[in-house]
Amino acid sequence: MQILVNGKAMQLPSEAMTVMALVEHMQLTGKRIAVERNGDIVPRSQFHAVQLQGNDKLEIVGAVGGG
C-alpha cells in the first residue's frame, strides 16, 4: 500500500496498518508528534484505531522546544 507522508511517497509493508503501526514503523514511538490524515487531526488516543488506506495523505510533525 502506498501513502504520502509529509509530501513523500511511502510504500508500507502491510495493507492493514494503523496510524500507531506507522508511528512504530517510522521509529517515532515515544516522540511528541501530531498526525494529520487527509486534513483531519488524529488524536493520539485514536492512533491504534485509525486504519490507513491506500493514497492517504499524512502530515507528521514533531514538537520543538526552545526558549
Secondary structure, DSSP 4 states (H G I P E B T S, - for coil): -EEEETTEEEE-S-SS-BHHHHHHHTT-TTS-EEEEETTEEE-GGGTTT-B--TT-EEEEEE-----
